[in-house]
Amino acid sequence: MTVYGRPGGVWYFLGNEWPRLTTRRTEGIPMKRTFGIVEAVFDVAYLIAGAVIGILLVATAGPSHPRLLAGIMCLVLAGGDSFHLVPRVRSIVGGDAEALRCALGRGKQVTSITMTLFYLLLWQIGCELVPLANEVTWTVVLLVLACMRVVLCLMPQNEWTAEKPPVSWGIIRNVPFAAMGVIVAVRYFVTGAAIPSMSLAGVAIIVSFACYLPVVIWSERYPQVGALMLPKTCAYVWLMAMCLGI
């Protein structure tokens, strides 16, 4: 949970989409400060976990190309998320989110693109571990969806640095992303028995999207939905940890 203060209220931002969950009067500084500390610790722990897992996978890959890809995938995830998590932690420590709004918005844009690359790498890992029929066709479909996602993320209508970016574009750019998630999840459900360490990868992907999409769609109307971004992030850590068994 990220807590950003401003005169007259507190902004809550959770996860990669950083929805504006609610603005409310605080009862006192201690509660606000506590939430900030919890958020900062969680963000830093997440980035460290992703970086450590990624470095460990790369360092121990040896001749295993899937393990090397898994390491790169984890580093892409942690590296991309750092573009928005580092400004978030800075805003907590410095107490001035408004001054960092541009960095937060651009960081969110970078993260949206690196998450797309994350799923392409996860797909490729599955391709190398257990080839499937019609694999080329589905790879092309995935690449087309990824290109659509990146193009949509680059459109100025997203208004990444605005105080309240349009919800409609948050939904539009996540349609191809959700389709990518479904395709990759189905693949790991099909090949789970052949890759013991990744047998629950499909479950982790479904959990992440089940937590993420409601936030994208309903967080403006129902701020409490934003709390789902916490288990969503944990699902990604779980997914990265599975790669250690490749």
C-alpha positions in Angstrom: 0.0 0.0 0.0 1.4 3.4 -1.0 0.4 6.5 1.0 1.0 9.9 -0.4 0.0 12.9 1.6 -1.2 16.3 0.4 -3.0 19.1 2.2 -6.4 17.9 3.2 -6.1 14.3 2.5 -4.2 11.1 1.8 -3.8 9.5 -1.7 -3.6 5.7 -1.8 -1.8 4.1 -4.8 -1.4 0.4 -5.1 0.6 -1.6 -7.7 1.6 -1.0 -11.2 -1.5 0.9 -12.2 -1.4 3.2 -9.1 -5.1 3.8 -8.9 -6.2 6.8 -6.9 -8.1 4.8 -4.3 -9.5 7.5 -2.0 -8.9 10.9 -0.6 -9.9 11.4 3.0 -9.1 13.4 6.1 -6.6 11.7 8.4 -7.2 11.5 12.1 -3.5 12.0 12.8 0.0 11.9 11.5 1.1 8.6 13.2 -1.3 6.5 11.2 -0.3 8.2 8.0 3.4 7.7 8.8 2.8 4.0 9.7 1.2 3.3 6.3 4.1 5.1 4.6 6.7 3.0 6.4 4.8 -0.2 5.6 4.6 0.7 1.9 8.3 1.7 1.7 9.4 -1.5 3.3 7.2 -3.6 1.1 8.3 -1.9 -2.1 12.0 -2.2 -1.2 11.6 -5.9 -0.2 9.8 -6.7 -3.5 12.5 -5.0 -5.6 15.3 -6.8 -3.7 13.5 -10.1 -3.9 13.1 -9.8 -7.7 16.7 -8.7 -8.2 18.2 -11.4 -6.0 16.1 -14.2 -7.7 17.0 -12.8 -11.1 20.8 -12.6 -10.4 20.8 -16.0 -8.8 19.1 -17.5 -11.9 21.5 -15.9 -14.3 24.6 -16.8 -12.2 23.6 -20.5 -11.9 22.1 -20.9 -15.4 25.1 -22.7 -16.9 24.1 -24.4 -20.2 20.4 -24.1 -19.3 18.9 -21.4 -21.6 15.4 -21.5 -20.0 17.0 -20.8 -16.6 18.9 -17.9 -18.1 15.8 -16.5 -19.7 14.0 -16.8 -16.3 16.8 -14.8 -14.7 16.5 -12.1 -17.4 12.7 -12.1 -17.0 13.0 -11.5 -13.2 15.5 -8.7 -13.7 13.2 -7.1 -16.4 10.3 -7.3 -13.9 12.2 -5.8 -11.0 14.0 -3.3 -13.1 10.9 -2.1 -14.8 9.0 -1.8 -11.5 11.8 0.2 -10.0 11.0 3.1 -12.4 7.8 3.8 -10.4 8.6 2.2 -7.0 11.7 4.2 -6.4 9.8 7.5 -6.9 7.1 6.2 -4.7 9.5 5.4 -1.9 11.1 8.8 -2.4 7.7 10.5 -2.1 7.1 8.7 1.2 10.4 9.7 2.6 10.2 13.3 1.3 6.5 13.7 1.7 6.0 15.5 -1.6 4.2 13.3 -4.1 3.2 16.3 -6.3 6.8 17.1 -7.1 7.3 13.5 -8.2 4.0 13.1 -10.1 5.8 13.2 -13.5 8.3 10.6 -12.5 5.6 8.4 -11.1 3.5 8.7 -14.3 6.4 7.9 -16.6 7.5 5.1 -14.3 4.0 3.7 -14.6 4.3 3.8 -18.4 7.7 2.1 -18.3 6.4 -0.6 -16.0 3.4 -1.3 -18.3 5.8 -1.9 -21.2 8.3 -4.1 -19.2 5.4 -6.2 -17.9 4.5 -6.9 -21.5 8.1 -8.1 -22.1 7.8 -10.2 -18.9 5.0 -12.3 -20.3 6.8 -12.7 -23.7 9.8 -14.1 -21.8 7.6 -16.3 -19.7 6.0 -17.7 -22.8 9.4 -18.4 -24.4 10.6 -20.2 -21.3 7.6 -22.5 -21.7 8.3 -23.0 -25.4 11.9 -24.2 -24.6 10.9 -26.4 -21.7 7.9 -28.2 -23.4 7.2 -27.5 -27.1 3.6 -27.7 -28.1 1.7 -28.2 -31.3 0.7 -24.9 -33.1 3.3 -23.1 -31.0 4.4 -20.8 -33.8 0.8 -19.7 -34.4 0.3 -18.8 -30.7 3.7 -17.1 -30.5 2.7 -14.9 -33.4 -0.7 -14.1 -31.7 1.2 -13.2 -28.5 3.6 -11.0 -30.3 0.7 -9.1 -32.0 -1.0 -8.6 -28.7 2.3 -7.4 -27.2 2.8 -4.9 -30.0 -0.8 -3.6 -29.5 -0.2 -3.2 -25.8 3.0 -1.2 -26.3 1.5 1.0 -28.9 -1.5 1.7 -26.6 0.9 2.5 -23.7 2.7 5.1 -25.9 -0.5 6.9 -26.9 -0.8 10.4 -25.4 -4.4 9.8 -24.5 -3.2 7.8 -21.5 -2.1 11.1 -19.8 0.4 9.3 -17.7 1.5 12.4 -15.8 -2.0 13.8 -15.2 -3.3 14.0 -11.6 -6.2 11.7 -12.7 -5.4 9.7 -15.9 -8.5 8.6 -17.8 -9.9 5.2 -16.5 -11.1 4.4 -20.0 -7.5 4.3 -21.4 -6.5 2.2 -18.4 -9.0 -0.4 -19.5 -8.2 -0.1 -23.2 -4.5 -0.7 -22.9 -5.1 -3.7 -20.6 -7.3 -5.6 -23.0 -4.4 -7.1 -25.0 -2.4 -7.5 -21.8 -5.2 -9.6 -20.2 -5.4 -11.7 -23.4 -1.7 -12.3 -23.2 -2.1 -13.4 -19.6 -4.8 -15.9 -20.5 -2.7 -17.4 -23.3 0.4 -17.8 -21.1 -1.6 -19.2 -18.2 -3.4 -21.8 -20.3 0.0 -22.9 -21.7 1.3 -23.6 -18.2 -1.9 -25.3 -17.1 -1.4 -27.7 -20.1 2.3 -28.3 -19.5 2.2 -28.2 -15.7 2.8 -32.0 -15.3 5.8 -31.8 -17.5 7.4 -29.0 -15.6 7.1 -29.8 -11.9 8.6 -26.6 -10.6 6.3 -24.5 -12.8 3.2 -26.6 -12.2 1.4 -23.7 -10.4 2.6 -21.0 -12.7 -0.8 -20.8 -14.4 -2.5 -20.4 -11.0 -0.1 -17.5 -10.1 -0.9 -15.8 -13.4 -4.6 -16.1 -12.9 -4.4 -14.9 -9.3 -2.3 -11.8 -10.4 -4.8 -10.9 -13.1 -7.8 -11.6 -10.8 -6.4 -9.1 -8.4 -5.2 -6.6 -11.0 -8.2 -6.2 -13.4 -10.8 -5.2 -10.7 -8.4 -2.4 -9.7 -8.2 -1.1 -13.2 -11.9 -1.2 -13.7 -13.5 -0.3 -10.4 -10.9 1.4 -8.2 -12.2 4.9 -9.0 -15.7 3.9 -7.9 -14.8 1.5 -5.1 -11.4 2.6 -3.6 -11.2 -0.4 -1.3 -10.7 -2.6 -4.4 -7.1 -1.2 -4.7 -6.0 -3.4 -1.8 -6.0 -6.3 -4.2 -2.7 -5.0 -5.6 -0.9 -6.4 -2.6 -1.7 -10.1 -3.3 -1.1 -9.4 -7.0 2.4 -8.4 -6.3 2.9 -11.4 -4.0 1.7 -13.6 -6.9 4.6 -12.3 -9.0 7.1 -13.0 -6.3 5.7 -16.5 -6.1 6.0 -16.9 -9.9 9.6 -15.8 -9.9 10.4 -18.1 -7.0 9.0 -21.1 -9.1 11.7 -20.3 -11.7 14.4 -21.3 -9.2 13.4 -25.0 -9.8 14.0 -24.8 -13.6 
